[in-house]
Amino acid sequence: MAHDADFLIQFGKRIRSLRKRKSWSQEDLGLECDLDQTYISGIERGKRNVSLQNIRALAQALEVTLSELFDNLN
């Protein structure tokens, strides 16, 4: 579905924005939440449908609440 793909891309852009706000590389973020750098790259490019556990790990590593992680996503 095109709408689903758009959401994944928006989510990926949000992760990238929050990561860059911390001046972290994809590898840095991966190390903080125990995910591989290539997985982080896939998320940021909208190629990964992230599990709830990994969403929680990303939010914790990026020091945002789950609701903040999804701010302004449709």
N, C-alpha and C positions, 0 to 999 in steps of 0.2 A: 504494500500500500504506500502510495506517495506520501500521505500524511504522516505515517509512521516514520518514514525515512527523514522527513523534514524535522520531526521531533528529535530524532537521534542526532541530527546535525546541529540543531539548536542546543541540545544538551552538551554536545562535544565542545561547542564554542563557549558555553558557560564554564565548563571545566578548564579549558585553555585560559580563559580570562582570569579565573580565580588562581590558577597556577602561576600565571605571569605576574599577578599582583604580589605574589610571594617571591618573585624573582627566581623561581625554581625551573629546572629543566624537567623534561618528562621523566628522566631517570630519577631525579630527586623525588618527584611525586610518587613514582613507583616504589621507591625504597621506603618512603613514609607510610604507605598503605599496603605494602607487601604485594604489589602487582608488578608484572614485567613492563618494561618501557614500551615494548611493542604493543602490549595491551592498552596502555595509556594512549599511545598514538592512534590505535584503532578507535578508541572512545572519542578522541578529539576530532577525528575525521568522520564521525557518524557511522562507523562500520561495525560497532559493537553494541549489542543490546545488553546493557549492564545489569547484573543481578542485584537484588536488594542488599545483600551483604556487602558487595563491592561499592554500592552507592553510599552505604553507611561509612565504609572505610575511607572513601574519597572525602566525604563531608568532614569526618574527624581530622583527617590529614590536612585539609584545607582550612580547618578551624571555622567552619560555618555550620549552621543548623541545617537539617534536611530541608526545611521550608525555604531557607535562604538559597540553598543549592538549586531549587526549582523556581526561584523568583523570575518572573517575566517570561516563563516558558509556556507555550500554548499546548 
